[in-house]
Structure formats: structure tokens, C-alpha cells
Amino acid sequence: MNGSRPRQAWSAFPGMAMLALSVAVSSAGAQGGSAIPEALQDKALTITVHTQVPESPVAPAWEAREVKSTLPGSAVAVKLVGESLVVLIHVTPYQGPDGLMLVTQAQVWIKDKDSILYHTALNTLKVAFGEPVVFYPLGEGKGKTPLRVVIVIQPFQKPAVPAGPVSDPPKTP
């Protein structure tokens, strides 16, 4: 882990203003924390995807954080949908004898007046557990929409046990 600064993976496309933004995290192979069979939990990985539209260094205008567990080689998909924008990101971790590899694919569709612009990026990075990988799917810099996605991979972490149901108060006759 390099400690001081998150590593930038890529900047894909000049941005456009987004008025409404929503996030859906899904996966063909990824599972919620408790859905990983116990026999495979020693091989499983936990992926945190933190998406932000930063307003200032202290307080983001909008953010979403998703935590998913998956097995090496199984992708986790993140879909961001705005008024004139769709960003689809696939994150696939691989674990081997040489360490942890992360394959990321981003696809960006932007509606611009009477046309649709499309861009795709594919990256493979060697990462360490806990190392933040940062990328800007809409580009970075002056005049670009500041959409930041941070991905962190950890060994599988069982989710916290939810509190049991609260019992109903006693009924009065």
C-alpha cells in the first residue's frame, strides 16, 4: 500500500452537467456478504465502491457507498444514471501468486443535443489490499463534471450481525 495518496486509474471523458444522479450496484457473480458460502469465504473479497460528486474538499454534494462481496474473477457492476449521462463500471478482482490484480472497465454514454457520445476504457492494475484506486469517469480538470469513484478491495469481511427484531410493546387490555 502506498499510503499517502490514492492511485488514479483513469479519466475517461469530458463531463456534462448532471442534475439527477442515481447509483445501482449489481453483479452476476458478486453476492451480499452473507451469501458467500462458508467454504469459499477464505477466498472471497470485499469490494467497496465509493462514488462522489465533490462540492468542496470537506463536504461532497452527493455520494453513495456500496460494499459487495465477490469471488476472484467475478465482476461487480456499478451503474450511474444522470439526466443526459450513463456510466457503467465493471470491477473484476483477480488474486494470484503475484498478488491482487484489478481489471476495470468503464463505459460512458452522453446525450449531446441530437447525438449520443460514447467512450470506453479498460485498465488492469496491480493493487494492494486496502489501497484506494481513484478514477474520474467524466475526466478531471477545469470545465469537467467532478464525478469521482474510489474502489478499495479487502479480504472478505463478514457483515456486522444486524440487531434482532424489536419486540412489540405489551398490549394493554
N, C-alpha and C positions, 0 to 999 in steps of 0.2 A: 504494500500500500504506500502511495506516495505522500499521504498525509496532508500537505498544505493546501493544494488546490484541486478541485475536481477536474477530471480529464475531459476535454471536449471531444466528442465523437465526430460530429459533422454539422454543417449548416447547409440546409437544402435549398431554400427558395426564398426570394424576396416576399415579404408579407403584405397582407392587406388587412384593413381594419376588421376586427371580429366583434360583432355586437352580442351574439349569444354563443356560448361555448358549452358543450356537454361532453362527458367522457364515459366511455363504456370499456371495461376491461373484460376480455374473454379469452378463451383458449381452447384449442382442440385437445391438447394434452395436459394443460395446467389444471390444477384442482384447488379447491379451497383447502386450507390447512389440514383439516381432519379427514379429508377424502383420500389422502395418500395412504396406501396400505402400510401397515406397521412393518411388514417385511422389507419394504422399499424405502422407509424413512431415512435410513443411513446414507442413501444415495441421493435423496431429494434435495432440492434447492429452494430457497425462498427469494422471490424477486419483488423488490419494492420499486414502483414506478410513481414518481412524484412529478406532477405537471403543474406549472405556474405561468400566469401572466403577471409578471412583476410590475408593480406600480412604483415602488421605491425599494431600496435595499432592506428596509425594515418590515414593510407590510405589502404582501402581494395583493393585487386587485382581485385575483381569483386563483384558486388552487384546488387540486384533487390529489389524493394519495391512495394508491391501491397496493395491497400486498397479496401476492399469489404464490402458491407452492406448485412446483412442477418437477419433473424428472429431467435430467440432462438429455438434450436432443428434442425436447417438446417445447414448442413456441408458446409465448404469451402474447396476445394481441391487444393493442390499445388503439381505440378509435376516438378521434377528436372531431366533433362536428360543429361548425360555425355557420353563420348565415350564408356566406359565399365560399366556404372552405371545408375540406375534409382532409384529415391527416390520419393515415393508418400506419401504425408502427408494429412490427413483429420483433420480439426479443427472444432469441433462442440461445440458452446457455449450453455449453459442452464442457464436460470435465474429463480430463485425461491425465496421463502420467506427467505431462509437462505443465499442468496447471489448468486454470479456468479460461475458456475462450467464450467470447460473447459475439454472436452474429446478430446484427440489427439491420432491419430493412424498413425504410420509410417511404411511403407513397403520399404525395401531396396533390390534391386537385383544387384549383382555384377558379371560380367563375369570375370572368373579367368581361363585362359588357355582353357581347354576343359570342364569346368563345370560352372554352374551358382550357386552362393551362394545367399541365401535368409534369411532375418531376418525381424521380425515384432515386434513392441512394441505398447502397448496400455496403456495410462495413463489418470487418472482423477485427476484434481487439482482444489482446491478452489482458486479462484483468485479475486483480487480487480480490479475495473476499472482502466486502465492506468498502471497496474503492468506488466512489461515485463517478459515474460516466455521464457527462452532461452533453446534450446536444440541443440545437435550435432548429427545428424542422422548417421554420419560415425564414431562416437566415438570421444573421446577427449584425447589429450596427445601426447607424443613423438611418432613419426612414423605414425601418423594418419592424414588423409586429413582433413584440418580445414574447415569444412562446418558448418556454424552457422546459425540457424534460430531463429528469435525473433518474438514472437506473442504478440500483445497488443490488448485488447478489450476495446472499449469505448462505451458509449451510442451513438445512431445513430447521425451522423453528416451529414447534408445536404452538398453535394459537392458545392464548390465555383461556382458561376454563371460564365460560360465562357463568355469571351468578345464577343460582337456581331461581325458579319462578317464585314470585312473592305470593304468599297465600292470601286468600281473600280475608277481609276483616270478619270477625264473628258477626253473625246475623242477630239482630235483636228481634224478639217476638212482637 
